[in-house]
């Protein structure tokens, strides 16, 4: 699988990915690094341009605030999370909602639905976090990545396929809080993708879904390649 000249993708553990675009832009999804047992050996990114938190839970919103303050990264998030981040003093924050697309230096980011809850822990207070989401990321060379966020499979993934034709899908498989391997296999069928990276698995004992089980459940899909990365491993 190739992304284009100079592009790479690194799994940082859980639902956190570092994507470097063909023109060198660095994108983080769900940057849960501090306190993430699967990211213990992963070095914190030293340069970040864009952060995409899928929802407000601590294992997804994660270190968004700290990383954005340190690097000056711009955060694209559901409107309610964007408002909360702005109240914490971040200025480079863009609020979005389902179906909206923004462009940043030749990279197009579209917010997609996800079936999941969302809330923000602000000290001891739990605040509404808007709606959980996913993202479609179209890089400068047209290569398109679908990041599902935390979600169950849903039939409208067919529309994501029709509208965006993703080349690669980053899919939750852990079960319990998201779809498991059986649901993720059905998501692959709906999306029509041939390259998949499993995520949101193995971080905690309750997340029992495995890439091996996903391979079993999707064995009938012709031409499918499941890229089971280890935390810190990079595809170039």
Beta strands, then each sheet from edge to edge (+ up, - down):
strand 1: 8-13
strand 2: 16-20
strand 3: 26-29
strand 4: 50-52
strand 5: 74-78
strand 6: 93-96
strand 7: 101-104
strand 8: 107-113
strand 9: 119-122
strand 10: 125-128
strand 11: 133-138
strand 12: 144-147
strand 13: 168-172
strand 14: 195-199
strand 15: 225-226
strand 16: 234-235
sheet 1: 6+ 5+ 4+ 3+ 2- 1+ 16-
sheet 2: 7+ 8- 11+ 12- 13- 14- 15-
sheet 3: 9+ 10-
end
